[in-house]
């Protein structure tokens, strides 16, 4: 979406306030954690509205950061789309970075709840993209996404030059989650990955069992080619 060049793109702005704002809301917050004076969920929302007054804004974020803000008056400002990922991949990735991750940081129940709420409010479900489908068929899935949300499909935006600074667009940990992105050259077809959970701790497997039904609910409504 950044590569398109026609949108102001924001990467998890509500997440930054949820984790690192002046009044953090994440479950594992403790003394010494990073905070940013003046950064709140309200100031993030004000900034998004200011940006939107000047042109199209694309926001990638997690619903559980702002589930207390889900009023019809708030939600109507957005064209919603859900990007989902197999919880086995999501949870093991979180565990690798944060062995002490909290279940409340995973986000599948809130994503399902928002999906169902938007369906009830609008009379039709929001768009759902499965990340595995996207990686296997990046051109076709991206084109379907663009058609669904009524923006031009720009094939050239699927490629870029490698070597970007992962910290440039990520507020967490110097962009450690985006190291592979910095080395990449675009969205190209990739084989779907699977993770074996048998070697994971009991707690990780338990979280997976609790998240899987929510993922399955959304997966049933994903874009198919």
C-alpha positions in Angstrom: 0.0 0.0 0.0 2.9 2.4 0.6 4.4 1.5 -2.8 1.2 2.7 -4.5 2.1 6.3 -3.7 -1.5 7.5 -3.6 -2.3 7.0 0.1 -1.0 8.2 3.5 -0.2 4.9 5.2 -0.1 4.3 8.9 1.3 1.2 10.6 -0.5 0.3 13.8 -0.9 3.9 15.1 -3.5 2.7 17.7 -1.1 -0.1 18.7 1.6 2.4 19.5 -0.6 4.2 21.9 -1.9 1.0 23.4 1.7 -0.2 24.0 3.7 2.9 24.4 1.3 5.8 25.0 1.2 7.9 28.1 -1.4 5.6 29.6 -0.5 2.1 28.3 -3.2 -0.6 28.1 -1.3 -3.8 27.4 -1.4 -6.6 30.0 2.3 -6.9 30.6 3.1 -3.3 31.2 5.5 -2.8 34.0 7.9 -0.2 35.5 10.6 0.9 33.0 8.6 0.2 29.9 8.7 2.8 27.2 6.0 5.5 27.3 5.4 8.5 25.1 3.9 11.6 26.8 1.0 13.1 24.9 0.4 9.9 22.9 -3.1 8.5 23.5 -5.7 6.7 21.5 -7.6 10.0 21.3 -4.6 11.9 19.9 -4.1 9.0 17.3 -7.7 9.3 16.2 -7.4 13.1 15.9 -4.3 12.7 13.8 -6.0 10.2 11.5 -8.9 12.5 11.0 -6.6 15.4 10.2 -4.7 13.3 7.6 -8.0 12.1 6.1 -9.1 15.6 5.6 -6.2 16.0 3.1 -6.6 12.7 1.2 -7.0 8.9 1.4 -5.5 7.2 4.5 -4.7 3.5 4.8 -4.4 2.2 8.4 -3.2 -1.3 9.3 -4.0 -2.1 12.9 -5.5 -4.6 15.4 -9.1 -4.4 16.6 -8.3 -5.3 20.2 -6.5 -2.0 20.7 -9.7 0.0 20.3 -12.6 -2.4 21.0 -14.0 0.1 23.5 -14.3 2.6 20.7 -16.5 0.5 18.4 -19.5 2.8 18.1 -21.4 3.0 14.8 -20.4 6.7 14.6 -16.7 5.7 14.8 -16.8 2.7 12.6 -18.6 4.4 9.7 -15.4 6.5 9.0 -13.6 3.4 7.7 -13.8 1.0 4.8 -13.0 -2.2 6.6 -11.1 -5.3 5.5 -9.9 -8.2 7.7 -6.4 -9.7 7.1 -6.3 -13.1 9.0 -3.5 -15.5 9.6 -3.4 -19.1 10.8 -3.2 -18.8 14.6 -0.5 -21.5 14.7 1.7 -19.1 12.8 0.6 -16.0 14.7 1.0 -17.5 18.2 4.4 -19.2 17.6 5.7 -15.9 16.1 4.6 -14.0 19.2 6.0 -16.7 21.5 9.4 -16.4 19.7 9.5 -12.7 20.3 7.7 -12.6 23.7 7.7 -15.9 25.6 5.6 -14.3 28.2 3.0 -13.0 25.7 -0.5 -12.5 27.1 -3.5 -14.1 25.5 -5.1 -10.6 25.4 -2.5 -9.5 22.9 -3.4 -12.1 20.3 -6.6 -10.5 19.1 -8.6 -13.2 17.3 -11.7 -12.9 19.5 -11.8 -9.1 19.0 -11.3 -9.5 15.2 -14.2 -11.9 15.0 -16.4 -9.6 17.2 -15.7 -6.6 15.0 -16.4 -8.7 11.8 -19.7 -9.8 13.2 -20.6 -6.3 14.4 -19.8 -4.7 11.0 -21.9 -7.4 9.3 -24.8 -6.6 11.6 -24.5 -2.8 11.1 -24.0 -2.9 7.3 -26.0 -5.9 6.3 -23.1 -7.6 4.6 -19.8 -8.9 5.9 -16.5 -7.0 5.5 -13.9 -8.2 3.2 -11.6 -11.0 4.5 -8.2 -11.9 3.2 -6.3 -14.9 4.4 -2.5 -14.3 4.5 -1.8 -17.7 3.2 -4.0 -17.1 0.1 -2.3 -13.7 -0.3 1.2 -15.2 -0.3 0.2 -18.0 -2.7 -1.6 -15.7 -5.2 -0.4 -12.1 -4.4 -1.4 -10.6 -7.8 -4.9 -12.1 -7.9 -5.8 -11.5 -4.2 -4.5 -8.0 -4.2 -6.5 -7.2 -7.3 -9.6 -8.7 -5.7 -9.0 -6.6 -2.7 -8.7 -3.4 -4.7 -11.8 -4.2 -6.7 -13.7 -4.9 -3.5 -12.8 -1.6 -1.8 -13.0 0.3 -5.0 -9.5 1.6 -5.4 -7.4 1.2 -8.6 -5.2 -1.9 -8.8 -1.6 -0.9 -9.5 0.4 -4.0 -10.4 3.7 -2.1 -10.2 3.1 -1.6 -6.5 3.7 -5.3 -5.9 7.5 -4.8 -6.3 10.1 -2.6 -4.7 13.8 -2.2 -4.1 15.3 -4.1 -1.2 17.2 -2.6 1.7 14.7 -0.4 3.4 15.1 0.5 7.1 12.6 -1.6 9.0 12.5 0.9 11.8 11.4 3.7 9.5 7.7 2.7 9.6 7.6 0.6 12.8 7.5 2.0 16.4 8.2 -1.4 18.1 11.7 -2.6 18.9 13.4 -0.9 16.0 11.3 -2.8 13.5 12.4 -6.3 14.5 9.2 -7.8 13.2 10.0 -6.4 9.7 13.5 -7.6 9.0 12.4 -9.9 6.2 10.3 -7.1 4.7 13.4 -4.9 4.5 15.2 -7.6 2.5 12.3 -8.4 0.2 11.7 -7.1 -3.4 8.0 -7.5 -3.5 5.0 -9.7 -3.1 5.8 -12.9 -5.0 4.1 -16.3 -4.8 5.2 -18.3 -1.8 4.3 -21.7 -0.5 1.9 -21.8 2.4 3.7 -22.4 5.7 2.7 -24.8 8.4 3.9 -25.0 12.0 4.0 -28.1 14.2 2.7 -27.2 17.7 3.6 -30.5 19.4 6.9 -29.1 20.7 5.3 -25.9 22.0 4.6 -25.4 25.7 1.2 -26.4 27.0 0.2 -22.7 27.4 0.9 -22.0 23.7 -1.1 -25.0 22.6 -4.0 -23.9 24.9 -4.0 -20.4 23.4 -4.1 -21.9 19.9 -7.1 -24.1 20.8 -8.9 -21.0 22.1 -8.1 -18.9 19.0 -8.7 -21.4 16.3 -12.5 -21.2 16.3 -12.4 -17.5 15.8 -10.0 -17.8 12.9 -12.1 -20.5 11.3 -15.2 -18.3 11.5 -13.5 -15.6 9.5 -11.7 -18.0 7.2 -15.1 -19.3 6.0 -15.8 -15.8 4.6 -12.4 -15.1 3.0 -11.9 -14.1 -0.6 -11.6 -17.1 -2.9 -10.4 -17.2 -6.5 
